[in-house]
Amino acid sequence: MKVAIVHEWLASYAGSEKVVEQLLLLYPQADLFAVVDFLAPKDRRFLGGRKPITSFIQRMPFARTHFRHYLPLMPIAVEQFDLSAYDLIISSNHAVAKGVITGPHQLHVSYVHSPMRYAWDFQHQYLRESGLERGIASAVVRLMLHYLRNWDARSALGVDRFVANSAFIGRRIRKVYRRESEVIHPPVNVDRFEMQAAKEDFYLTASRMVPYKRVPLIVEAFARMPERKLVVIGDGPDYERARALATPNVTVLGYQSDAALVSYMQRARALVFAAEEDFGIAPVEAQACGTPVIAYGRGGSLETVRADGPAPTGLFFHEQSAEAIAAAVATFEARAGEFSAASCRDWAERFSEAEFRATFGAAVARHLDEFGR
């Protein structure tokens, strides 16, 4: 059986690339296609020596640093991939990868990290945060997003089976494409984390400091709780804002090495997580360290954190506000005896890389049988 794996773009080794890494382990004979490949040498190990097949955008001016500016051309780019020789096509999709053209004899399974968020339910937030709410540039971008929405909905017709990375994304798929999906959570390398039962007297938040992560909001909440310590790890556009809000009980460290991040995760009383994520890997990594999570109760956190039952691994706050976060921290401390490092670790194991490969491989085998192969 000939297998093709189609990914959006290869520019860093992040969450969606870790899914591709596991797909390549599951289907070692597969060929890999991507709109562009600008991976740094240090990030290429997961490709296993493969040279991805790229689109014409790879050769466009300034593509290495500004390939996202070619987004309006990406639907055309993926449609140019000749996949006619393949039996199974797996697309890793958060923008355009599922738009490849396939025939009636080919099974196309699309693993969806999210439908194109900035073109659908996040359009207004994207325009606001980009300063594109008014003017000629706003009109041009709105027209482009309209075109992308139409193409995105139409290209969904070419997918035989959808797999969502969370039930939250499954609901988006149903809303946008009017299709059902199977939920298979993305792989998390829990094996690189050791559980540590002994905790120190500080809370942790760690993420890229982009607006939707709401890191300054967490800093603001702890500024109101001078008796509690917070360590902030990460860098990005909101870094200076977070640092400006920090009080003496809040330590803003900025970017830290992987080893340092793991050490802080192992020692923290809890990870505080205020983002509405499609899935959210950081809470799973914290639980793999034996660290419970205080999370915003929407999106993927509802699936990655167990707040109910006899062995909870964290709790939720239901409003993105400093007051709600502060109240949740107080509740967490009042219930501290309910959370154990062992329960957190056991829960995290269900999101392991081995579990992903076994579940996804079984799903594809089932779909192939249904497809008559």
VEXDREN-2710 file (C-alpha; in Angstrom, 1 decimal):
% VEXDREN-2710
k/r/px/py/pz
1/MET/0.0/0.0/0.0
2/LYS/1.3/3.4/-1.0
3/VAL/0.9/6.1/1.6
4/ALA/1.1/9.9/1.3
5/ILE/1.2/12.2/4.4
6/VAL/0.3/15.8/3.6
7/HIS/1.2/18.6/6.1
8/GLU/0.6/22.3/5.9
9/TRP/4.2/23.7/6.3
10/LEU/7.4/22.6/7.9
11/ALA/8.9/25.6/9.6
12/SER/9.3/24.5/13.2
13/TYR/9.1/21.4/15.4
14/ALA/5.9/22.1/17.3
15/GLY/2.6/20.4/18.1
16/SER/1.3/19.5/14.6
17/GLU/4.8/18.4/13.6
18/LYS/4.8/16.0/16.5
19/VAL/1.7/14.4/15.1
20/VAL/3.4/14.1/11.7
21/GLU/6.4/12.5/13.5
22/GLN/4.1/9.7/14.9
23/LEU/2.4/9.3/11.5
24/LEU/5.8/8.7/9.9
25/LEU/6.7/6.1/12.6
26/LEU/3.3/4.4/12.0
27/TYR/3.7/4.5/8.2
28/PRO/7.5/4.4/7.6
29/GLN/7.0/3.8/3.8
30/ALA/5.0/7.1/3.4
31/ASP/6.1/10.0/1.3
32/LEU/5.7/13.4/2.9
33/PHE/4.2/16.5/1.1
34/ALA/4.2/20.1/2.5
35/VAL/3.5/23.5/1.1
36/VAL/7.0/24.6/2.2
37/ASP/9.9/23.1/4.0
38/PHE/12.1/25.5/5.9
39/LEU/13.0/23.4/8.9
40/ALA/16.2/24.2/10.6
41/PRO/18.8/21.4/10.6
42/LYS/18.3/20.9/14.4
43/ASP/14.6/20.2/13.9
44/ARG/14.8/17.7/11.0
45/ARG/15.5/14.6/13.0
46/PHE/11.8/13.6/13.1
47/LEU/11.7/13.3/9.3
48/GLY/13.9/10.2/9.4
49/GLY/16.0/11.4/6.5
50/ARG/13.1/12.1/4.2
51/LYS/13.1/15.0/1.8
52/PRO/9.6/16.4/1.7
53/ILE/8.0/17.1/-1.6
54/THR/7.1/20.8/-1.6
55/SER/4.9/23.2/-3.7
56/PHE/5.8/26.2/-5.9
57/ILE/5.6/28.5/-2.9
58/GLN/8.9/27.0/-1.7
59/ARG/10.5/29.0/-4.5
60/MET/8.6/32.2/-4.2
61/PRO/10.4/35.5/-3.2
62/PHE/11.0/35.9/0.6
63/ALA/9.1/32.6/1.2
64/ARG/11.6/31.5/3.9
65/THR/10.7/34.3/6.2
66/HIS/7.3/35.3/5.0
67/PHE/5.7/32.1/3.6
68/ARG/2.4/32.8/5.6
69/HIS/1.9/35.9/3.4
70/TYR/1.3/33.4/0.5
71/LEU/-1.8/31.9/2.3
72/PRO/-4.2/33.0/-0.5
73/LEU/-2.1/30.9/-2.9
74/MET/-1.9/27.8/-0.7
75/PRO/-5.2/26.3/-1.8
76/ILE/-3.9/26.3/-5.4
77/ALA/-0.5/25.0/-4.2
78/VAL/-1.9/21.9/-2.4
79/GLU/-4.2/21.1/-5.4
80/GLN/-1.1/20.8/-7.5
81/PHE/0.3/17.8/-5.6
82/ASP/0.0/14.7/-7.8
83/LEU/-1.2/12.0/-5.4
84/SER/-2.7/9.7/-8.0
85/ALA/-0.3/6.9/-7.3
86/TYR/-1.2/6.5/-3.6
87/ASP/-3.8/4.3/-1.9
88/LEU/-4.0/6.1/1.4
89/ILE/-3.7/9.8/1.9
90/ILE/-3.4/11.2/5.5
91/SER/-3.6/15.0/5.8
92/SER/-2.5/16.8/8.9
93/ASN/-4.7/19.9/8.7
94/HIS/-5.1/23.3/10.4
95/ALA/-5.3/25.3/7.2
96/VAL/-5.1/23.9/3.7
97/ALA/-3.6/20.3/3.7
98/LYS/-7.0/18.6/3.5
99/GLY/-7.6/20.3/0.1
100/VAL/-5.4/17.9/-1.9
101/ILE/-7.2/16.3/-4.8
102/THR/-7.9/12.6/-4.6
103/GLY/-9.8/10.0/-6.6
104/PRO/-12.6/7.6/-5.8
105/HIS/-10.2/4.7/-5.4
106/GLN/-8.1/6.5/-2.7
107/LEU/-8.9/6.8/1.0
108/HIS/-8.3/10.3/2.4
109/VAL/-8.2/10.5/6.2
110/SER/-7.8/14.0/7.5
111/TYR/-6.5/14.6/11.1
112/VAL/-7.7/18.0/11.9
113/HIS/-5.9/20.2/14.5
114/SER/-8.5/22.8/13.8
115/PRO/-10.5/24.2/10.9
116/MET/-8.9/27.4/9.7
117/ARG/-9.6/29.4/12.9
118/TYR/-8.8/32.9/11.6
119/ALA/-11.2/32.3/8.7
120/TRP/-14.1/31.0/10.8
121/ASP/-15.1/31.7/14.4
122/PHE/-11.9/33.6/15.2
123/GLN/-12.1/36.0/12.3
124/HIS/-13.2/39.0/14.3
125/GLN/-10.6/38.4/17.0
126/TYR/-7.9/38.0/14.3
127/LEU/-8.9/41.3/12.6
128/ARG/-9.0/43.1/15.9
129/GLU/-5.6/41.9/17.1
130/SER/-4.1/42.6/13.7
131/GLY/-5.4/46.2/13.6
132/LEU/-7.5/45.4/10.6
133/GLU/-11.0/46.3/11.7
134/ARG/-11.3/49.3/9.3
135/GLY/-9.9/50.6/6.1
136/ILE/-8.9/49.3/2.7
137/ALA/-6.5/46.7/4.1
138/SER/-9.4/45.4/6.3
139/ALA/-11.6/45.1/3.2
140/VAL/-8.9/43.2/1.3
141/VAL/-8.3/40.8/4.2
142/ARG/-12.0/40.2/4.7
143/LEU/-12.4/39.4/1.0
144/MET/-9.5/37.0/1.2
145/LEU/-11.0/35.3/4.3
146/HIS/-14.3/35.0/2.5
147/TYR/-12.6/33.2/-0.4
148/LEU/-10.7/30.9/2.0
149/ARG/-14.0/30.0/3.9
150/ASN/-15.6/29.0/0.6
151/TRP/-12.7/27.0/-0.5
152/ASP/-12.3/25.4/2.9
153/ALA/-15.9/24.2/3.0
154/ARG/-15.8/22.9/-0.5
155/SER/-12.5/21.0/0.0
156/ALA/-14.0/19.2/2.9
157/LEU/-16.0/17.2/0.4
158/GLY/-12.9/15.4/-0.7
159/VAL/-12.2/14.0/2.7
160/ASP/-13.5/10.4/3.3
161/ARG/-13.0/10.4/7.1
162/PHE/-12.3/13.2/9.6
163/VAL/-10.4/12.6/12.8
164/ALA/-10.4/15.5/15.3
165/ASN/-7.7/16.1/17.9
166/SER/-10.4/16.8/20.6
167/ALA/-14.2/16.7/21.0
168/PHE/-14.0/20.5/21.0
169/ILE/-12.5/20.4/17.5
170/GLY/-15.1/17.7/16.6
171/ARG/-17.8/20.3/17.3
172/ARG/-16.0/22.8/15.1
173/ILE/-15.8/20.3/12.3
174/ARG/-19.6/19.6/12.6
175/LYS/-20.3/23.3/12.6
176/VAL/-18.1/24.3/9.7
177/TYR/-18.1/21.2/7.5
178/ARG/-21.4/19.5/8.6
179/ARG/-19.4/16.2/9.0
180/GLU/-18.9/13.8/11.9
181/SER/-15.5/13.0/13.1
182/GLU/-13.7/10.5/15.4
183/VAL/-11.7/12.0/18.3
184/ILE/-8.1/10.8/18.7
185/HIS/-6.1/13.1/21.0
186/PRO/-2.7/14.2/19.7
187/PRO/0.5/12.5/21.0
188/VAL/2.3/13.8/24.1
189/ASN/5.8/12.6/24.9
190/VAL/5.0/11.8/28.5
191/ASP/8.0/9.5/28.8
192/ARG/10.4/12.5/28.9
193/PHE/8.8/13.6/32.2
194/GLU/9.4/12.0/35.5
195/MET/6.8/12.3/38.2
196/GLN/7.8/14.2/41.3
197/ALA/5.5/14.0/44.4
198/ALA/7.3/16.7/46.5
199/LYS/6.1/20.2/45.5
200/GLU/7.5/23.6/46.3
201/ASP/5.6/26.7/47.3
202/PHE/5.0/28.3/43.9
203/TYR/2.5/28.1/41.0
204/LEU/3.6/28.0/37.4
205/THR/2.4/29.3/34.0
206/ALA/4.4/28.4/30.9
207/SER/3.4/29.1/27.3
208/ARG/4.1/31.3/24.3
209/MET/3.1/34.8/25.3
210/VAL/0.5/35.5/22.6
211/PRO/-2.8/37.2/23.4
212/TYR/-5.1/34.2/23.5
213/LYS/-2.9/32.5/26.1
214/ARG/-3.9/35.3/28.6
215/VAL/-0.6/35.2/30.5
216/PRO/-0.9/38.8/31.7
217/LEU/-4.3/37.9/33.1
218/ILE/-2.7/35.2/35.3
219/VAL/0.0/37.7/36.4
220/GLU/-2.7/40.2/37.3
221/ALA/-4.5/37.6/39.3
222/PHE/-1.4/36.8/41.4
223/ALA/-0.6/40.4/41.8
224/ARG/-3.8/40.5/43.8
225/MET/-2.5/37.5/45.9
226/PRO/0.8/38.8/47.3
227/GLU/1.0/35.8/49.7
228/ARG/1.2/33.4/46.8
229/LYS/4.2/33.0/44.4
230/LEU/4.0/32.6/40.6
231/VAL/6.7/31.7/38.1
232/VAL/6.1/32.7/34.5
233/ILE/8.0/31.0/31.7
234/GLY/7.8/32.0/28.0
235/ASP/8.4/34.7/25.5
236/GLY/6.4/36.5/22.9
237/PRO/4.4/39.7/22.1
238/ASP/2.8/39.8/25.6
239/TYR/6.1/39.4/27.5
240/GLU/6.6/43.1/28.3
241/ARG/3.0/43.5/29.4
242/ALA/3.3/40.5/31.7
243/ARG/6.5/41.9/33.2
244/ALA/5.0/45.3/33.7
245/LEU/2.1/43.8/35.7
246/ALA/4.4/41.6/37.8
247/THR/4.6/42.3/41.6
248/PRO/7.4/41.0/43.9
249/ASN/5.6/37.7/44.3
250/VAL/5.7/37.1/40.5
251/THR/8.9/36.0/38.8
252/VAL/8.9/36.5/35.0
253/LEU/11.7/34.3/33.6
254/GLY/11.1/34.6/29.9
255/TYR/12.3/31.8/27.7
256/GLN/13.9/28.9/29.5
257/SER/15.6/25.7/28.3
258/ASP/13.6/22.5/28.1
259/ALA/15.4/21.1/31.1
260/ALA/14.6/24.1/33.2
261/LEU/10.9/24.1/32.1
262/VAL/10.6/20.4/33.1
263/SER/12.2/21.1/36.5
264/TYR/9.8/23.9/37.2
265/MET/6.8/21.8/36.1
266/GLN/7.9/19.0/38.5
267/ARG/8.3/21.3/41.5
268/ALA/5.2/23.6/41.1
269/ARG/2.2/23.2/43.3
270/ALA/0.0/23.5/40.1
271/LEU/0.1/24.8/36.6
272/VAL/-2.2/27.7/35.9
273/PHE/-3.6/27.7/32.3
274/ALA/-6.0/30.4/31.1
275/ALA/-6.2/29.7/27.3
276/GLU/-9.1/28.3/25.4
277/GLU/-7.1/25.7/23.4
278/ASP/-8.1/23.3/20.7
279/PHE/-6.3/20.6/22.8
280/GLY/-3.4/22.0/24.9
281/ILE/-0.3/20.0/25.5
282/ALA/1.1/21.9/28.5
283/PRO/-1.6/20.7/30.9
284/VAL/-0.8/17.1/29.9
285/GLU/2.9/17.6/30.3
286/ALA/2.4/19.1/33.8
287/GLN/0.2/16.1/34.8
288/ALA/2.9/13.8/33.5
289/CYS/5.2/15.5/36.1
290/GLY/2.6/14.7/38.8
291/THR/1.5/18.4/38.9
292/PRO/-2.2/19.3/39.0
293/VAL/-3.7/21.9/36.7
294/ILE/-5.9/25.0/37.4
295/ALA/-7.4/25.6/33.9
296/TYR/-10.0/27.7/32.1
297/GLY/-12.9/25.4/31.7
298/ARG/-13.5/25.6/28.0
299/GLY/-11.9/24.0/24.9
300/GLY/-9.5/21.1/25.1
301/SER/-8.8/21.6/28.9
302/LEU/-12.2/19.9/29.5
303/GLU/-10.6/16.7/28.0
304/THR/-7.0/17.0/29.3
305/VAL/-7.8/17.7/32.9
306/ARG/-10.0/15.5/35.1
307/ALA/-11.9/17.7/37.6
308/ASP/-14.5/15.2/38.7
309/GLY/-14.5/11.8/40.2
310/PRO/-12.5/10.2/43.0
311/ALA/-9.0/11.0/41.6
312/PRO/-9.1/14.6/40.2
313/THR/-6.1/16.0/38.5
314/GLY/-7.1/19.7/38.6
315/LEU/-10.0/22.1/38.6
316/PHE/-11.6/24.7/36.3
317/PHE/-12.4/28.4/36.5
318/HIS/-15.2/29.4/34.1
319/GLU/-14.4/33.1/33.3
320/GLN/-11.2/34.6/31.9
321/SER/-10.8/37.1/34.7
322/ALA/-8.3/37.8/37.4
323/GLU/-11.1/37.3/40.0
324/ALA/-12.0/33.9/38.7
325/ILE/-8.4/32.8/38.6
326/ALA/-7.8/34.0/42.2
327/ALA/-10.9/32.2/43.4
328/ALA/-9.8/29.0/41.7
329/VAL/-6.4/29.1/43.4
330/ALA/-8.1/29.5/46.7
331/THR/-10.4/26.6/46.0
332/PHE/-7.4/24.5/44.9
333/GLU/-5.6/25.2/48.2
334/ALA/-8.8/24.3/50.2
335/ARG/-9.0/21.0/48.3
336/ALA/-5.2/20.3/48.2
337/GLY/-5.5/16.9/49.8
338/GLU/-7.6/15.6/46.9
339/PHE/-4.9/15.9/44.3
340/SER/-2.1/13.3/44.1
341/ALA/0.9/13.2/41.8
342/ALA/0.2/9.5/41.0
343/SER/-3.3/10.3/39.8
344/CYS/-2.0/13.1/37.6
345/ARG/0.6/10.8/36.1
346/ASP/-1.9/8.0/35.5
347/TRP/-4.3/10.4/33.7
348/ALA/-1.5/11.8/31.5
349/GLU/-0.5/8.3/30.3
350/ARG/-3.6/8.1/28.2
351/PHE/-2.2/10.8/25.9
352/SER/1.1/9.1/25.2
353/GLU/2.7/8.7/21.8
354/ALA/2.2/4.9/21.9
355/GLU/-1.5/5.3/22.7
356/PHE/-1.8/7.7/19.7
357/ARG/-0.1/5.3/17.3
358/ALA/-2.2/2.4/18.4
359/THR/-5.5/4.3/18.3
360/PHE/-4.9/6.1/15.0
361/GLY/-3.5/2.9/13.3
362/ALA/-6.5/0.9/14.4
363/ALA/-8.9/3.7/13.1
364/VAL/-7.2/3.8/9.7
365/ALA/-7.2/0.0/9.4
366/ARG/-11.0/0.1/10.2
367/HIS/-11.6/2.8/7.6
368/LEU/-9.6/0.8/5.0
369/ASP/-11.8/-2.2/5.6
370/GLU/-14.9/-0.1/5.3
371/PHE/-13.5/1.4/2.1
372/GLY/-13.0/-2.1/0.6
373/ARG/-9.1/-2.2/0.8
END
